[in-house]
Amino acid sequence: MMKVKGGDLDKLGLLFERYNRPLFSFFYRLTSESSLSEDLVQSVFERMLKYRSTYSGNGAFTTWMFSIARNAHIDHYRKNKRYNDIEDFDEERIGEAPPEYAEMDERTRRKKLLELALNKLDPEKKEVVILSRYEGLKYTEIAEIQEVSESAVKVRMFRAMKELKDIVNTLSEEYSDE
């Protein structure tokens, strides 16, 4: 990124090759929409190019990148006036077991339940879980991305994990009754 900042814009292609998949994964877990996730990845790289002068090289590059990604995600929903409706949307989508649930093996069922439960979390908790457990970021990095203290991240993670466990247990019971 320091080379991109210095004017070697061809190096952005290397960054894209290295980081487009983790970004797509991050966005897909937040939105469950493939085409939107692809658009948001493109938006992040456009913003990285536009705001390259703000990159200092201090700290991890991924922290800076995921900060941009988080803002791109929030901006998208603000622009489309849907950010506050995410929870309502998820509530409508989740209610009964997916039709293929009965045919899934146990490992696939657990994965599906976790995915459904993750979608029921509020956006801040969901983001903390995704950044920590799926993207492998440290709490200090997540704190920087979310612009909160490390203790706030720890509290969000603790509450998110407790809530996830409760939701998974509830869904598991509901789906086993069907």
C-alpha positions in Angstrom: 0.0 0.0 0.0 2.9 2.3 0.6 3.9 1.9 -3.0 0.3 2.7 -4.1 0.4 5.8 -1.8 3.7 6.8 -3.5 2.1 6.7 -6.9 2.7 3.1 -8.1 -1.0 2.5 -8.8 -0.3 -0.9 -10.6 0.4 -2.3 -7.1 -3.3 -1.9 -6.3 -3.9 -4.9 -8.5 -1.7 -7.0 -6.3 -3.6 -5.8 -3.2 -6.8 -6.7 -5.0 -5.6 -10.2 -5.7 -4.6 -10.7 -2.1 -7.5 -9.2 -0.3 -10.6 -9.3 -2.5 -11.6 -12.8 -1.2 -11.4 -11.8 2.5 -13.4 -8.7 1.8 -16.0 -10.6 -0.2 -16.3 -13.1 2.6 -16.7 -10.2 5.2 -19.4 -8.5 3.1 -21.2 -11.8 2.2 -21.4 -12.7 5.9 -22.8 -9.3 6.6 -25.3 -9.1 3.8 -25.9 -12.7 2.5 -26.0 -11.1 -1.0 -23.4 -12.1 -3.5 -23.7 -9.3 -6.1 -23.9 -6.6 -3.3 -20.8 -8.1 -1.7 -19.0 -7.9 -5.1 -20.0 -4.2 -5.5 -18.9 -3.4 -2.0 -15.5 -5.0 -2.6 -15.1 -2.8 -5.7 -16.1 0.2 -3.6 -13.4 -0.6 -1.0 -10.7 -0.7 -3.7 -12.0 2.6 -5.2 -11.9 4.2 -1.8 -8.4 2.8 -1.1 -7.2 4.5 -4.3 -9.1 7.7 -3.5 -7.9 7.9 0.1 -4.4 6.4 -0.4 -2.9 9.5 1.1 -4.5 8.7 4.5 -2.7 5.4 4.8 0.1 5.9 7.3 1.7 2.5 7.3 1.4 2.4 11.1 -0.5 -0.7 12.3 -1.8 -3.5 10.2 -2.9 -2.8 6.6 -6.0 -5.0 7.2 -7.2 -2.7 10.0 -7.2 0.2 7.6 -8.8 -1.9 4.9 -11.5 -3.2 7.1 -12.2 0.3 8.4 -12.8 1.4 4.8 -14.9 -1.8 4.3 -17.0 -1.1 7.3 -17.7 2.5 6.2 -18.5 1.3 2.7 -21.1 -1.1 4.1 -22.6 1.5 6.4 -22.7 4.1 3.6 -24.4 1.6 1.2 -27.3 1.1 3.7 -27.6 4.7 4.6 -27.8 5.6 0.9 -30.5 3.0 0.4 -32.1 3.8 3.8 -32.0 0.1 4.7 -29.4 0.0 7.5 -31.9 0.2 10.3 -34.1 -2.3 8.5 -31.5 -5.1 8.4 -32.8 -6.8 11.6 -36.4 -6.7 10.3 -35.3 -8.2 7.0 -33.5 -11.0 8.7 -36.4 -11.7 11.0 -38.6 -12.2 8.0 -36.1 -14.5 6.3 -35.5 -16.6 9.4 -38.5 -18.4 10.9 -38.7 -21.9 9.6 -36.1 -24.5 8.7 -34.8 -24.3 5.2 -36.4 -27.0 3.0 -33.1 -28.8 2.6 -32.4 -28.9 6.4 -33.8 -32.4 6.9 -31.3 -33.8 4.3 -28.2 -32.1 5.8 -25.6 -34.0 7.8 -25.1 -32.9 11.3 -22.0 -30.8 10.6 -23.8 -28.9 7.8 -26.8 -28.4 10.0 -24.7 -26.9 12.7 -23.0 -24.6 10.2 -26.4 -23.6 8.8 -27.8 -22.9 12.3 -24.8 -20.7 13.1 -25.2 -18.8 9.9 -28.9 -18.2 10.6 -28.1 -17.2 14.2 -25.4 -14.8 13.1 -27.9 -13.1 10.8 -30.2 -12.5 13.9 -27.5 -10.5 15.8 -27.6 -6.8 15.7 -25.1 -5.3 13.2 -22.4 -4.3 15.7 -22.3 -7.8 17.4 -22.4 -9.5 14.0 -19.5 -7.4 12.7 -17.4 -8.2 15.8 -17.9 -11.9 15.4 -17.1 -11.8 11.7 -14.0 -9.7 12.1 -12.8 -11.8 15.0 -13.8 -15.4 14.2 -13.9 -15.4 10.4 -11.3 -12.7 9.5 -9.0 -13.5 12.4 -8.5 -9.9 13.5 -7.4 -9.1 17.1 -9.6 -7.2 19.5 -7.3 -4.2 19.3 -7.7 -4.1 15.5 -11.4 -4.4 15.7 -11.5 -1.6 18.3 -9.7 0.6 15.9 -12.0 -0.3 13.0 -15.2 0.2 15.1 -13.7 3.3 16.8 -14.4 2.0 20.3 -12.2 0.8 23.2 -10.8 -2.8 23.2 -13.0 -3.4 26.3 -16.1 -2.5 24.4 -15.1 -5.0 21.7 -14.6 -7.7 24.4 -18.0 -6.9 25.9 -19.7 -7.0 22.4 -18.0 -10.3 21.7 -19.0 -11.8 25.0 -22.6 -10.7 24.5 -22.6 -11.8 20.9 -21.3 -15.3 21.7 -23.8 -15.7 24.5 -26.6 -14.5 22.2 -25.4 -16.8 19.4 -25.5 -19.8 21.7 -29.0 -19.0 22.8 -30.2 -18.4 19.2 -28.6 -21.6 18.0 -30.2 -23.6 20.8 -33.6 -22.1 20.1 -33.4 -22.7 16.4 -32.1 -26.2 16.9 -35.1 -26.9 19.1 -37.6 -25.3 16.7 -36.2 -27.2 13.7 -36.1 -30.5 15.5 -39.8 -30.1 16.2 -40.6 -29.6 12.5 
